[in-house]
């Protein structure tokens, strides 16, 4: 169900469903509609939601799962939030550089 995925992404990002909708320029009532009716947004709205969370529309629709990246999903989620949802759109070299930087910082803090 779309709303379950949307709600989980909101929780991961640390925002309420209503706030996320507002930040995307959607009506406050749309999240209630998705929750109560099981409706799935189409076209432009689906693209806005995907861009906001940095995921694919297929992920939102339950057609694919996010891979568990090297370094742990929690680290990648934090990095993605820091990059405003753009981390997953970087090329693999840029991602590896960021993962290496995170590893160095964790080692310095003793969080290997």
FENCOR-V555916 format. One record per pair of residues at least 24 apart in sequence whose ideal C-beta (glycine too) atoms are under 10 Angstrom apart, sorted by the first residue. I is the first residue (numbers start at 1). J is the second residue. D is the distance in Angstrom with one decimal. If there is no record, write none. Layout:
i:j:d
I:J:D
I:J:D
This chain:
i:j:d
1:34:8.6
1:35:9.1
1:38:5.8
1:39:9.8
1:40:8.3
1:62:7.9
2:34:6.0
2:35:9.6
2:38:7.6
2:39:7.5
2:40:4.3
2:41:7.2
2:46:8.7
2:49:8.8
2:60:6.4
2:61:6.9
2:62:7.7
3:31:7.4
3:32:9.5
3:33:9.1
3:34:4.3
3:35:4.8
3:36:8.8
3:37:9.1
3:38:7.1
3:39:8.3
3:40:8.6
4:34:9.6
4:35:9.1
4:38:9.8
4:62:8.9
5:40:9.8
5:49:9.3
5:53:9.2
5:55:8.6
5:59:7.4
5:60:5.7
5:61:8.2
5:62:6.6
6:30:10.0
6:31:7.3
6:34:6.5
6:35:8.8
6:40:9.7
6:41:9.0
6:49:6.7
6:52:9.9
6:53:8.4
6:60:7.3
7:31:8.4
7:34:9.0
7:35:7.9
8:53:9.8
9:49:8.2
9:50:9.9
9:52:8.4
9:53:4.6
9:54:9.2
9:55:7.0
9:59:9.0
9:60:8.2
9:77:9.8
9:85:9.8
10:52:9.7
10:53:8.4
12:53:8.2
12:73:9.5
12:74:9.5
12:77:5.7
12:78:9.6
12:80:9.0
12:81:8.0
13:52:8.5
13:53:6.8
13:54:9.4
13:77:8.4
13:80:8.9
13:81:6.1
13:85:8.3
14:81:7.7
15:52:9.6
20:49:8.2
20:52:6.7
20:53:8.2
21:45:9.8
21:48:9.6
21:49:8.9
21:52:9.4
23:48:9.9
23:52:7.0
24:48:4.9
24:49:6.6
24:51:8.4
24:52:5.1
24:53:9.6
25:52:9.8
26:52:9.6
50:85:9.1
51:84:9.8
51:85:6.8
51:86:9.1
51:89:9.4
52:84:9.1
52:85:6.2
53:80:8.5
53:81:9.7
53:85:5.7
53:88:9.5
54:80:5.2
54:81:8.6
54:83:7.7
54:84:7.8
54:85:3.0
54:86:6.1
54:87:6.5
54:88:5.0
54:89:7.0
55:80:9.1
55:85:8.0
55:88:7.1
56:88:8.4
59:88:9.7
69:95:7.7
69:99:7.7
70:95:9.2
70:96:8.7
70:99:6.3
70:103:9.7
71:95:9.5
71:96:9.8
71:98:9.0
71:99:4.8
71:100:9.3
71:102:6.2
71:103:7.1
71:106:9.1
72:99:9.8
72:102:9.3
72:106:10.0
75:99:7.8
75:102:5.7
75:103:9.1
75:106:8.3
76:102:9.0
78:102:8.7
